[in-house]
């Protein structure tokens, strides 16, 4: 995927920690470290949104809907 250059303002202490990781060869450079951090955070946020959406479901209502759907399917099945 093509990459786009951006300017980022970052707290000096965070940049020091980032540079230490680069010096320790945990990342090839600052860009790779920041890209990795952003990617991981976005993945975590996607999982969190899914969990939050699931938490809003009413288990009783979901069970009733499932049972209603199953009952309709059973009536439509041919008898063996």
C-alpha positions as CSV (number, residue, x, y, z in Angstrom):
1,X,0.0,0.0,0.0
2,X,1.4,3.5,-0.8
3,X,2.6,5.6,2.1
4,X,2.0,9.2,2.7
5,X,4.4,11.5,4.6
6,X,2.8,13.5,7.5
7,X,4.1,15.8,10.2
8,X,3.5,14.7,13.8
9,X,3.9,16.8,16.9
10,X,4.9,14.5,19.8
11,X,5.8,15.1,23.4
12,X,9.6,15.2,23.9
13,X,9.6,12.4,26.5
14,X,7.7,10.1,24.1
15,X,10.1,10.9,21.4
16,X,13.0,10.0,23.6
17,X,11.5,6.6,24.4
18,X,10.8,6.1,20.7
19,X,14.4,6.9,19.8
20,X,15.6,4.5,22.4
21,X,13.6,1.7,20.8
22,X,15.1,2.6,17.4
23,X,18.6,2.6,18.9
24,X,17.9,-0.9,20.4
25,X,16.9,-2.0,16.9
26,X,13.3,-2.8,18.0
27,X,12.3,-0.6,15.0
28,X,14.2,0.4,11.9
29,X,13.3,4.0,12.3
30,X,10.8,6.5,13.9
31,X,8.4,6.2,11.0
32,X,8.2,2.4,11.4
33,X,7.7,2.7,15.1
34,X,4.9,5.3,14.8
35,X,3.2,3.4,12.0
36,X,3.2,0.2,14.2
37,X,1.8,2.0,17.2
38,X,-1.0,3.6,15.2
39,X,-1.8,0.3,13.5
40,X,-2.0,-1.5,16.9
41,X,-4.1,1.2,18.4
42,X,-6.6,1.2,15.5
43,X,-6.9,-2.6,15.8
44,X,-7.5,-2.3,19.5
45,X,-10.2,0.3,18.9
46,X,-12.0,-1.8,16.3
47,X,-12.1,-4.7,18.8
48,X,-13.3,-2.4,21.6
49,X,-16.1,-1.1,19.3
50,X,-17.3,-4.6,18.6
51,X,-17.2,-5.5,22.3
52,X,-19.2,-2.4,23.1
53,X,-21.8,-3.1,20.5
54,X,-22.2,-6.7,21.7
55,X,-22.5,-5.4,25.3
56,X,-25.5,-3.4,24.2
57,X,-27.4,-6.4,23.0
58,X,-30.2,-7.8,25.2
59,X,-29.5,-11.5,25.7
60,X,-33.2,-12.3,26.3
61,X,-34.3,-10.4,23.2
62,X,-31.6,-12.1,21.1
63,X,-32.7,-15.5,22.4
64,X,-36.3,-14.8,21.6
65,X,-35.4,-13.7,18.0
66,X,-33.3,-16.8,17.5
67,X,-36.0,-19.1,18.8
68,X,-38.6,-17.3,16.6
69,X,-36.3,-17.8,13.6
70,X,-35.8,-21.5,14.4
71,X,-39.5,-22.1,14.8
72,X,-40.3,-20.6,11.4
73,X,-37.6,-22.8,9.8
74,X,-38.9,-26.0,11.4
75,X,-42.3,-25.4,9.9
76,X,-40.9,-25.0,6.4
77,X,-38.8,-28.2,6.5
78,X,-40.1,-31.2,4.6
79,X,-41.1,-34.2,6.7
80,X,-38.8,-37.3,6.4
